[in-house]
Amino acid sequence: MLNELIFVLLGGLMVWIGVTYHFFFDPRRPGWILLGALLIIWGARSWWRAPRIAVSALRAIARIRGASLILAGAVMISLDWLEFRWTGAALAVVGGILIVRGLASAALALRTA
């Protein structure tokens, strides 16, 4: 549950940064693009490993985690090509994805407990 709370808080931070345009980073730097690529790889790995999980609720949690990481990584990489005025909206979308992911995973985890 703590892991899911961290994702909800991280998503809230990204929504706040996207709405207020208080950027503490440059989305066009190679490190940011590398981080987006790593999120995509991590999400794809989680997605492909999900069928090996025996419990269906935990399998669904793994698929949600994988899909949200792939989407967040894709949006982070796309920030390199967006105009600056759209960067805030894209960050708010990533934050929303992470919030929904955290809440959905927490709800499924509570259901299995």
VMD Tcl script that builds the backbone (N, CA, C; Angstrom):
set m [mol new atoms 339]
animate dup $m
set s [atomselect $m all]
$s set {name element resname resid chain x y z} {
  {N N MET 1 A 0.820 -1.198 0.000}
  {CA C MET 1 A 0.000 0.000 0.000}
  {C C MET 1 A 0.864 1.262 0.000}
  {N N LEU 2 A 2.011 1.208 0.678}
  {CA C LEU 2 A 2.886 2.371 0.723}
  {C C LEU 2 A 3.402 2.711 -0.675}
  {N N ASN 3 A 3.684 1.683 -1.459}
  {CA C ASN 3 A 4.141 1.900 -2.826}
  {C C ASN 3 A 3.083 2.636 -3.644}
  {N N GLU 4 A 1.837 2.254 -3.485}
  {CA C GLU 4 A 0.761 2.901 -4.233}
  {C C GLU 4 A 0.558 4.342 -3.762}
  {N N LEU 5 A 0.709 4.584 -2.462}
  {CA C LEU 5 A 0.604 5.946 -1.943}
  {C C LEU 5 A 1.701 6.837 -2.521}
  {N N ILE 6 A 2.883 6.289 -2.677}
  {CA C ILE 6 A 3.981 7.059 -3.267}
  {C C ILE 6 A 3.650 7.433 -4.705}
  {N N PHE 7 A 3.053 6.520 -5.473}
  {CA C PHE 7 A 2.677 6.844 -6.845}
  {C C PHE 7 A 1.587 7.904 -6.893}
  {N N VAL 8 A 0.635 7.860 -5.966}
  {CA C VAL 8 A -0.411 8.884 -5.921}
  {C C VAL 8 A 0.209 10.251 -5.604}
  {N N LEU 9 A 1.118 10.296 -4.638}
  {CA C LEU 9 A 1.771 11.560 -4.287}
  {C C LEU 9 A 2.653 12.076 -5.425}
  {N N LEU 10 A 3.382 11.177 -6.091}
  {CA C LEU 10 A 4.197 11.581 -7.233}
  {C C LEU 10 A 3.326 12.118 -8.360}
  {N N GLY 11 A 2.202 11.473 -8.594}
  {CA C GLY 11 A 1.270 11.963 -9.608}
  {C C GLY 11 A 0.712 13.329 -9.251}
  {N N GLY 12 A 0.390 13.533 -7.975}
  {CA C GLY 12 A -0.083 14.851 -7.545}
  {C C GLY 12 A 0.967 15.929 -7.731}
  {N N LEU 13 A 2.223 15.598 -7.447}
  {CA C LEU 13 A 3.315 16.546 -7.662}
  {C C LEU 13 A 3.456 16.899 -9.138}
  {N N MET 14 A 3.346 15.893 -10.005}
  {CA C MET 14 A 3.468 16.163 -11.442}
  {C C MET 14 A 2.294 16.976 -11.958}
  {N N VAL 15 A 1.100 16.738 -11.449}
  {CA C VAL 15 A -0.047 17.565 -11.843}
  {C C VAL 15 A 0.176 18.999 -11.393}
  {N N TRP 16 A 0.667 19.188 -10.168}
  {CA C TRP 16 A 0.922 20.529 -9.651}
  {C C TRP 16 A 1.973 21.247 -10.505}
  {N N ILE 17 A 3.052 20.557 -10.848}
  {CA C ILE 17 A 4.089 21.160 -11.685}
  {C C ILE 17 A 3.520 21.513 -13.055}
  {N N GLY 18 A 2.716 20.631 -13.618}
  {CA C GLY 18 A 2.142 20.888 -14.936}
  {C C GLY 18 A 1.155 22.039 -14.950}
  {N N VAL 19 A 0.382 22.186 -13.887}
  {CA C VAL 19 A -0.628 23.251 -13.836}
  {C C VAL 19 A 0.003 24.609 -13.546}
  {N N THR 20 A 1.018 24.632 -12.666}
  {CA C THR 20 A 1.618 25.910 -12.270}
  {C C THR 20 A 2.831 26.298 -13.097}
  {N N TYR 21 A 3.313 25.417 -13.982}
  {CA C TYR 21 A 4.499 25.673 -14.817}
  {C C TYR 21 A 5.741 25.980 -13.985}
  {N N HIS 22 A 5.877 25.375 -12.813}
  {CA C HIS 22 A 7.087 25.511 -12.002}
  {C C HIS 22 A 8.031 24.361 -12.346}
  {N N PHE 23 A 8.661 24.433 -13.508}
  {CA C PHE 23 A 9.535 23.359 -13.963}
  {C C PHE 23 A 10.884 23.466 -13.285}
  {N N PHE 24 A 11.327 22.343 -12.739}
  {CA C PHE 24 A 12.637 22.266 -12.118}
  {C C PHE 24 A 13.589 21.460 -12.992}
  {N N PHE 25 A 13.241 21.244 -14.226}
  {CA C PHE 25 A 14.015 20.388 -15.114}
  {C C PHE 25 A 13.825 20.870 -16.541}
  {N N ASP 26 A 14.666 20.361 -17.435}
  {CA C ASP 26 A 14.549 20.642 -18.860}
  {C C ASP 26 A 14.157 19.338 -19.556}
  {N N PRO 27 A 12.930 19.256 -20.078}
  {CA C PRO 27 A 12.490 17.995 -20.683}
  {C C PRO 27 A 13.207 17.656 -21.987}
  {N N ARG 28 A 14.083 18.508 -22.449}
  {CA C ARG 28 A 14.814 18.242 -23.680}
  {C C ARG 28 A 16.233 17.729 -23.426}
  {N N ARG 29 A 16.574 17.502 -22.179}
  {CA C ARG 29 A 17.906 16.997 -21.831}
  {C C ARG 29 A 17.945 15.484 -22.055}
  {N N PRO 30 A 19.108 14.946 -22.369}
  {CA C PRO 30 A 19.216 13.502 -22.612}
  {C C PRO 30 A 18.830 12.654 -21.391}
  {N N GLY 31 A 19.090 13.148 -20.196}
  {CA C GLY 31 A 18.726 12.389 -19.005}
  {C C GLY 31 A 17.228 12.181 -18.887}
  {N N TRP 32 A 16.448 13.194 -19.253}
  {CA C TRP 32 A 14.994 13.097 -19.193}
  {C C TRP 32 A 14.485 12.080 -20.215}
  {N N ILE 33 A 15.063 12.103 -21.410}
  {CA C ILE 33 A 14.663 11.159 -22.452}
  {C C ILE 33 A 15.065 9.741 -22.051}
  {N N LEU 34 A 16.241 9.587 -21.456}
  {CA C LEU 34 A 16.681 8.283 -20.975}
  {C C LEU 34 A 15.751 7.756 -19.880}
  {N N LEU 35 A 15.321 8.631 -18.980}
  {CA C LEU 35 A 14.391 8.226 -17.934}
  {C C LEU 35 A 13.066 7.765 -18.535}
  {N N GLY 36 A 12.571 8.463 -19.551}
  {CA C GLY 36 A 11.348 8.037 -20.226}
  {C C GLY 36 A 11.504 6.679 -20.889}
  {N N ALA 37 A 12.659 6.455 -21.531}
  {CA C ALA 37 A 12.911 5.157 -22.162}
  {C C ALA 37 A 13.000 4.040 -21.119}
  {N N LEU 38 A 13.632 4.332 -19.983}
  {CA C LEU 38 A 13.712 3.328 -18.920}
  {C C LEU 38 A 12.337 2.995 -18.358}
  {N N LEU 39 A 11.464 4.001 -18.240}
  {CA C LEU 39 A 10.099 3.731 -17.774}
  {C C LEU 39 A 9.343 2.841 -18.756}
  {N N ILE 40 A 9.550 3.072 -20.049}
  {CA C ILE 40 A 8.890 2.241 -21.058}
  {C C ILE 40 A 9.391 0.802 -20.964}
  {N N ILE 41 A 10.703 0.623 -20.824}
  {CA C ILE 41 A 11.266 -0.726 -20.718}
  {C C ILE 41 A 10.773 -1.413 -19.452}
  {N N TRP 42 A 10.778 -0.701 -18.339}
  {CA C TRP 42 A 10.319 -1.261 -17.065}
  {C C TRP 42 A 8.841 -1.649 -17.149}
  {N N GLY 43 A 8.034 -0.786 -17.772}
  {CA C GLY 43 A 6.614 -1.082 -17.919}
  {C C GLY 43 A 6.358 -2.268 -18.823}
  {N N ALA 44 A 7.110 -2.368 -19.925}
  {CA C ALA 44 A 6.942 -3.507 -20.832}
  {C C ALA 44 A 7.352 -4.805 -20.144}
  {N N ARG 45 A 8.405 -4.754 -19.364}
  {CA C ARG 45 A 8.860 -5.940 -18.621}
  {C C ARG 45 A 7.789 -6.387 -17.618}
  {N N SER 46 A 7.199 -5.427 -16.927}
  {CA C SER 46 A 6.144 -5.746 -15.970}
  {C C SER 46 A 4.911 -6.305 -16.680}
  {N N TRP 47 A 4.574 -5.731 -17.820}
  {CA C TRP 47 A 3.407 -6.186 -18.589}
  {C C TRP 47 A 3.600 -7.630 -19.063}
  {N N TRP 48 A 4.792 -7.951 -19.582}
  {CA C TRP 48 A 5.032 -9.291 -20.108}
  {C C TRP 48 A 5.183 -10.339 -19.017}
  {N N ARG 49 A 5.543 -9.950 -17.830}
  {CA C ARG 49 A 5.670 -10.910 -16.736}
  {C C ARG 49 A 4.334 -11.172 -16.031}
  {N N ALA 50 A 3.338 -10.376 -16.295}
  {CA C ALA 50 A 2.042 -10.502 -15.601}
  {C C ALA 50 A 1.375 -11.863 -15.789}
  {N N PRO 51 A 1.406 -12.482 -16.964}
  {CA C PRO 51 A 0.719 -13.778 -17.092}
  {C C PRO 51 A 1.289 -14.883 -16.212}
  {N N ARG 52 A 2.492 -14.716 -15.702}
  {CA C ARG 52 A 3.093 -15.743 -14.843}
  {C C ARG 52 A 2.552 -15.705 -13.412}
  {N N ILE 53 A 1.815 -14.664 -13.056}
  {CA C ILE 53 A 1.300 -14.518 -11.693}
  {C C ILE 53 A 0.032 -15.357 -11.561}
  {N N ALA 54 A -0.043 -16.131 -10.505}
  {CA C ALA 54 A -1.148 -17.078 -10.335}
  {C C ALA 54 A -2.459 -16.398 -9.939}
  {N N VAL 55 A -2.418 -15.413 -9.056}
  {CA C VAL 55 A -3.630 -14.765 -8.563}
  {C C VAL 55 A -4.080 -13.711 -9.583}
  {N N SER 56 A -5.345 -13.791 -9.990}
  {CA C SER 56 A -5.816 -12.909 -11.064}
  {C C SER 56 A -5.807 -11.435 -10.671}
  {N N ALA 57 A -6.109 -11.119 -9.418}
  {CA C ALA 57 A -6.098 -9.715 -8.995}
  {C C ALA 57 A -4.672 -9.152 -9.031}
  {N N LEU 58 A -3.705 -9.952 -8.611}
  {CA C LEU 58 A -2.315 -9.504 -8.660}
  {C C LEU 58 A -1.829 -9.397 -10.103}
  {N N ARG 59 A -2.344 -10.250 -10.968}
  {CA C ARG 59 A -2.022 -10.167 -12.392}
  {C C ARG 59 A -2.558 -8.862 -12.978}
  {N N ALA 60 A -3.761 -8.476 -12.563}
  {CA C ALA 60 A -4.338 -7.217 -13.032}
  {C C ALA 60 A -3.542 -6.028 -12.522}
  {N N ILE 61 A -3.079 -6.095 -11.284}
  {CA C ILE 61 A -2.253 -5.013 -10.729}
  {C C ILE 61 A -0.966 -4.878 -11.533}
  {N N ALA 62 A -0.340 -5.994 -11.876}
  {CA C ALA 62 A 0.895 -5.955 -12.659}
  {C C ALA 62 A 0.652 -5.371 -14.042}
  {N N ARG 63 A -0.481 -5.681 -14.645}
  {CA C ARG 63 A -0.796 -5.115 -15.965}
  {C C ARG 63 A -1.056 -3.615 -15.871}
  {N N ILE 64 A -1.750 -3.187 -14.813}
  {CA C ILE 64 A -1.987 -1.753 -14.621}
  {C C ILE 64 A -0.666 -1.028 -14.423}
  {N N ARG 65 A 0.219 -1.596 -13.621}
  {CA C ARG 65 A 1.534 -0.996 -13.400}
  {C C ARG 65 A 2.310 -0.883 -14.700}
  {N N GLY 66 A 2.331 -1.948 -15.463}
  {CA C GLY 66 A 3.072 -1.934 -16.719}
  {C C GLY 66 A 2.527 -0.920 -17.707}
  {N N ALA 67 A 1.211 -0.907 -17.863}
  {CA C ALA 67 A 0.600 0.029 -18.816}
  {C C ALA 67 A 0.816 1.473 -18.394}
  {N N SER 68 A 0.713 1.757 -17.103}
  {CA C SER 68 A 0.892 3.145 -16.662}
  {C C SER 68 A 2.332 3.597 -16.831}
  {N N LEU 69 A 3.288 2.712 -16.598}
  {CA C LEU 69 A 4.689 3.091 -16.797}
  {C C LEU 69 A 4.997 3.307 -18.273}
  {N N ILE 70 A 4.424 2.495 -19.141}
  {CA C ILE 70 A 4.624 2.686 -20.583}
  {C C ILE 70 A 4.047 4.025 -21.021}
  {N N LEU 71 A 2.829 4.344 -20.578}
  {CA C LEU 71 A 2.212 5.620 -20.941}
  {C C LEU 71 A 2.992 6.804 -20.390}
  {N N ALA 72 A 3.401 6.716 -19.134}
  {CA C ALA 72 A 4.161 7.821 -18.537}
  {C C ALA 72 A 5.487 8.019 -19.253}
  {N N GLY 73 A 6.175 6.943 -19.584}
  {CA C GLY 73 A 7.438 7.059 -20.317}
  {C C GLY 73 A 7.252 7.645 -21.700}
  {N N ALA 74 A 6.192 7.242 -22.386}
  {CA C ALA 74 A 5.927 7.779 -23.728}
  {C C ALA 74 A 5.634 9.281 -23.677}
  {N N VAL 75 A 4.870 9.707 -22.690}
  {CA C VAL 75 A 4.580 11.139 -22.571}
  {C C VAL 75 A 5.848 11.909 -22.201}
  {N N MET 76 A 6.685 11.329 -21.333}
  {CA C MET 76 A 7.929 12.005 -20.963}
  {C C MET 76 A 8.843 12.176 -22.170}
  {N N ILE 77 A 8.933 11.170 -23.010}
  {CA C ILE 77 A 9.755 11.288 -24.214}
  {C C ILE 77 A 9.142 12.293 -25.185}
  {N N SER 78 A 7.822 12.332 -25.274}
  {CA C SER 78 A 7.179 13.257 -26.208}
  {C C SER 78 A 7.349 14.718 -25.803}
  {N N LEU 79 A 7.727 14.980 -24.555}
  {CA C LEU 79 A 7.949 16.363 -24.126}
  {C C LEU 79 A 9.069 17.025 -24.912}
  {N N ASP 80 A 9.960 16.232 -25.486}
  {CA C ASP 80 A 11.062 16.770 -26.279}
  {C C ASP 80 A 10.549 17.456 -27.548}
  {N N TRP 81 A 9.447 16.980 -28.089}
  {CA C TRP 81 A 8.946 17.515 -29.343}
  {C C TRP 81 A 7.781 18.489 -29.173}
  {N N LEU 82 A 7.256 18.610 -27.974}
  {CA C LEU 82 A 6.124 19.507 -27.747}
  {C C LEU 82 A 6.580 20.953 -27.633}
  {N N GLU 83 A 5.699 21.854 -27.995}
  {CA C GLU 83 A 5.948 23.261 -27.716}
  {C C GLU 83 A 5.852 23.473 -26.211}
  {N N PHE 84 A 6.517 24.508 -25.721}
  {CA C PHE 84 A 6.577 24.737 -24.279}
  {C C PHE 84 A 5.192 24.913 -23.673}
  {N N ARG 85 A 4.262 25.522 -24.386}
  {CA C ARG 85 A 2.934 25.760 -23.813}
  {C C ARG 85 A 2.165 24.468 -23.580}
  {N N TRP 86 A 2.519 23.371 -24.278}
  {CA C TRP 86 A 1.842 22.092 -24.098}
  {C C TRP 86 A 2.531 21.204 -23.072}
  {N N THR 87 A 3.706 21.598 -22.632}
  {CA C THR 87 A 4.458 20.772 -21.693}
  {C C THR 87 A 3.722 20.622 -20.370}
  {N N GLY 88 A 3.136 21.690 -19.871}
  {CA C GLY 88 A 2.401 21.623 -18.614}
  {C C GLY 88 A 1.217 20.669 -18.691}
  {N N ALA 89 A 0.493 20.719 -19.807}
  {CA C ALA 89 A -0.647 19.813 -19.965}
  {C C ALA 89 A -0.193 18.360 -20.033}
  {N N ALA 90 A 0.920 18.117 -20.707}
  {CA C ALA 90 A 1.433 16.750 -20.800}
  {C C ALA 90 A 1.865 16.237 -19.428}
  {N N LEU 91 A 2.499 17.086 -18.630}
  {CA C LEU 91 A 2.889 16.674 -17.282}
  {C C LEU 91 A 1.667 16.409 -16.416}
  {N N ALA 92 A 0.622 17.198 -16.586}
  {CA C ALA 92 A -0.609 16.966 -15.834}
  {C C ALA 92 A -1.221 15.624 -16.231}
  {N N VAL 93 A -1.123 15.257 -17.501}
  {CA C VAL 93 A -1.631 13.958 -17.954}
  {C C VAL 93 A -0.836 12.826 -17.318}
  {N N VAL 94 A 0.497 12.956 -17.301}
  {CA C VAL 94 A 1.333 11.927 -16.670}
  {C C VAL 94 A 0.977 11.808 -15.190}
  {N N GLY 95 A 0.808 12.934 -14.525}
  {CA C GLY 95 A 0.422 12.904 -13.118}
  {C C GLY 95 A -0.918 12.228 -12.908}
  {N N GLY 96 A -1.873 12.517 -13.782}
  {CA C GLY 96 A -3.177 11.865 -13.696}
  {C C GLY 96 A -3.086 10.361 -13.899}
  {N N ILE 97 A -2.233 9.950 -14.832}
  {CA C ILE 97 A -2.027 8.517 -15.059}
  {C C ILE 97 A -1.483 7.858 -13.795}
  {N N LEU 98 A -0.502 8.503 -13.172}
  {CA C LEU 98 A 0.097 7.920 -11.968}
  {C C LEU 98 A -0.886 7.895 -10.798}
  {N N ILE 99 A -1.729 8.910 -10.679}
  {CA C ILE 99 A -2.730 8.929 -9.611}
  {C C ILE 99 A -3.742 7.796 -9.812}
  {N N VAL 100 A -4.251 7.663 -11.024}
  {CA C VAL 100 A -5.226 6.598 -11.309}
  {C C VAL 100 A -4.590 5.232 -11.104}
  {N N ARG 101 A -3.340 5.091 -11.518}
  {CA C ARG 101 A -2.626 3.826 -11.332}
  {C C ARG 101 A -2.490 3.482 -9.859}
  {N N GLY 102 A -2.108 4.448 -9.051}
  {CA C GLY 102 A -1.957 4.201 -7.621}
  {C C GLY 102 A -3.265 3.830 -6.959}
  {N N LEU 103 A -4.322 4.542 -7.292}
  {CA C LEU 103 A -5.628 4.256 -6.697}
  {C C LEU 103 A -6.188 2.905 -7.143}
  {N N ALA 104 A -6.031 2.598 -8.442}
  {CA C ALA 104 A -6.543 1.329 -8.936}
  {C C ALA 104 A -5.776 0.149 -8.344}
  {N N SER 105 A -4.470 0.270 -8.284}
  {CA C SER 105 A -3.667 -0.812 -7.704}
  {C C SER 105 A -3.969 -0.993 -6.216}
  {N N ALA 106 A -4.158 0.122 -5.503}
  {CA C ALA 106 A -4.485 0.029 -4.082}
  {C C ALA 106 A -5.854 -0.632 -3.877}
  {N N ALA 107 A -6.815 -0.296 -4.727}
  {CA C ALA 107 A -8.147 -0.900 -4.596}
  {C C ALA 107 A -8.095 -2.399 -4.875}
  {N N LEU 108 A -7.345 -2.799 -5.893}
  {CA C LEU 108 A -7.230 -4.229 -6.184}
  {C C LEU 108 A -6.465 -4.960 -5.089}
  {N N ALA 109 A -5.448 -4.312 -4.527}
  {CA C ALA 109 A -4.683 -4.942 -3.448}
  {C C ALA 109 A -5.546 -5.110 -2.201}
  {N N LEU 110 A -6.385 -4.130 -1.906}
  {CA C LEU 110 A -7.275 -4.248 -0.746}
  {C C LEU 110 A -8.314 -5.344 -0.954}
  {N N ARG 111 A -8.730 -5.505 -2.196}
  {CA C ARG 111 A -9.726 -6.527 -2.495}
  {C C ARG 111 A -9.184 -7.937 -2.299}
  {N N THR 112 A -7.890 -8.112 -2.571}
  {CA C THR 112 A -7.293 -9.436 -2.413}
  {C C THR 112 A -6.881 -9.717 -0.975}
  {N N ALA 113 A -6.736 -8.679 -0.163}
  {CA C ALA 113 A -6.279 -8.879 1.225}
  {C C ALA 113 A -7.368 -9.402 2.124}
}
mol reanalyze $m
mol bondsrecalc $m
mol representation Tube
mol addrep $m
